[in-house]
Amino acid sequence: MKKSFWFICLLFLMGLSTFLSNCSYTAPFRRVESISQDARVILTLSAVEHQKGQRKPFFDDTKRVLADLPNHAGLVGYSYRFQLLGNKAWTMTAWKDEASRDQFSQSPVHLSAVRNSHTTAQNMRFISVKVPASSLPISWDEAIRLLDTAPAYE
């Protein structure tokens, strides 16, 4: 009886761990700048997995980038998502044009995070697509489907 009880507890804990590792926090899409619903925007998506033991430095960089993001001209809106117990994170940003997106990507805060990602991240994927502003925000299921088509960067 005791062995079967502990075996059932172990199975329960393994199942709970698997369930929790797939749970995510998703920030609502935050609109920053108004744009005509007829306009087309540049939607940039990222998926990053932080390396084991690198969760804190990875999220510290992510917090700095997210705090700086609304300071950039041309940002239409953004959202992010991360696993509560896992090691994956995703971002979604929408830009008026490629020049605005590129200017942000060259900002000191973003460049610092990119440099640090060489020691904190793995399995990175990025994709940019043009979408109608009226489609914002796209669903995270759609965003992840698009990211799955992008090549992985190491």
N, C-alpha and C positions, 0 to 999 in steps of 0.2 A: 504494500500500500504506500509506504513512504517513497519508494523509488518511483512509482508511477506519478505520485503527486509532484515530485521535483522535476520529473521529465515533462509533465504538463506545464509547470511553471516556466521551465526553460523554453519550451516551444512558444508559450505566450510571450515571453520577453523577446525572443528572436523575432516574432511577428510584429510586436510593438515597435521594436527598433527599426525594422524595415519600413513600417508605416510612417514613423516619425521622420526617417531620413528622406522620405518623399514629400513631406509637408513643406510648404513654402510660404514666405511672406511676400505679398505683392502690394507695392505702393500704388495708389490710384494714379492714373495719368494726370499730370499737373500741367495745365495750359499756362504758358508764360506770355505769349504774344498772340494777339488776334491776327487772323489771316482769312482771306476770302475762302469760303468753302469750295469754290470753283478752282482754286489754285492747286498746283501739284507741289508736294513737299518732298524733301529727302528724308526718308526714314532710315535711321542707322540702328542696327541691332548688334548686340554683343552677347556672347556666352563665354564665361570663364570659369575654370575650376581651380580653386586654390590648392596648393600642395599641402600634404599632411603637415600639421604643425605651423602653417602659415596663415591661419584664419584671421588672427588679430591684425598683423601687418597688412594683409590684403584688404580687410574691411576698413582699416584706418585710411588707406589710400582711397578707397571707394567713397568714404564719407567726405573726404576733402574735395574730390572731383564733383560729387553731387552738390556740395555746398557752393562750389564755384560756378557750376553750370548755369544757373539763372542770370549770371552777370554777363553772359555772352549774347551780343546782338544776333538776331536771326533765329534764336531758339524759339520754336513754336510750342513745344511741350516735351515732357519726359516721364518715364516710369522706370522702376527697377523691381527686381524680384530676386530672392535668394532662398536657398534651402535652410530651414531652421537648424537642422542637425547635420546636414550634408555639407558638401564643399563646392557647390555650384552657385553661380550668380549670373543674372542677365540684366542688360540695360536696353532701353528703347528711347531714342531721342528723335525728334522731328525738327527739321531745319527748313528755313525759307529757301535756301539754296546751298549749293556745294561750297561756295566761298565761305559762308557762315560756319558750316560744319568744319571745314578745313582750318579756319582761324581758331576755333575751339580746340581742335586736335593738336595745334601747335602751341597752346597756352602752357605756361610754366607748370601749373598744377597737373594738367593732363600728361605732359611730357615726363614729369617726375613719377607719376603712377605707372606709366608705360615702362620706364627704366626699371622701377622696382619690380614690375611683373615678371621680369626675367628670373627673379629668385623666389617669387611667391605664387606664380600661376603656371598652369599647364592646360592643354586642350582648349586653346582659345579659338573662337570663331567670330567672324565679323561679316556683316553684309549691309549694303546700302541699296535701297530701292526707291523709285519714285512712286508715290501714291497720291491719290486725291486727298486734300485736307479734310474733306467730308468723311473719309474712312477712319479718321483718328478718333480714339486709339484703336489699333487692330488688337485682336485678342492675343493673349499670350500663347495659346495653342497655335495660332497662325504664325506668330513670331518665332516660336521654336521650330515649327515646320520649315520656315524660311532659313533659319540658322543651320538646320540639318543639311541643307544643300550647299552650305559654304565650306570651303576647305579649312582644315584645322591648322593652326599655327602653333609652333612649339617655341 
